Amino acid sequence: TIEKGFMTFRPFWEALKPHMDKPMLIHFRWATHGLVDKDNCHPFKVAPDLAMIHNGIINGIEGVDALTSDTNAFVKHYVGPMNRGNPLIIYSEYGKLVLEKLIGSGSKLVFLNKKGKAVIINEVAGNWESGVGYSNDSHLHPQVRYSTQYYGCAPASAYGKPYCSKPKATANDIV
């Protein structure tokens, strides 16, 4: 199941609660390319049984314009065709290497299939804490920062109610 386009915390939280016992991808998008809309929200459907999220900026790819995010274009023009040619490519060392080279050293990709199997591309660019993988360190900071380095939602306990920073903050998305 892919759910996307949550623009505020409460609907995201209500949609998330029934799935807390399942493998999932959650992505909080800070828009760098394309419209701030549901189509550009993560996760992206790669195949009927496969979704992908991305953190970072993918440079030099076709299909990025004023409407389309870099990740959306990357799935349409690169990952989708790769997967159609060989649905097992993301699970191979060769496929992981190719994807890592395409996205660059600062970006991360995470794939999740319907069986709950995840593949992380460029995992070393993120970190793990208490069994949760993070693509950056914004979760380590107790306050929300207004900059390109940090973006996130503060839990209700920190501010009395859920609070998200403003700069192009868009979606909290789950698979």
Buried (B, 14 or more C-beta within 10 A) or exposed (E): EBBBBBBEBEEBBEBBEEBEEEEBBBBBBBBBBBBBBEEBBBBBBBBEEBBBBBBBBBEEBEBBEEEBBBBBBBBBBBBBEBBEEEBEBBEEEEBBEBBBEBBBEEBBBBBBBEEEEEBBBBBEBBBEEEEEBBBBEBEEEEEBEEEEEBBBBBEEEEEEEBBBBEEEBBBBBBB
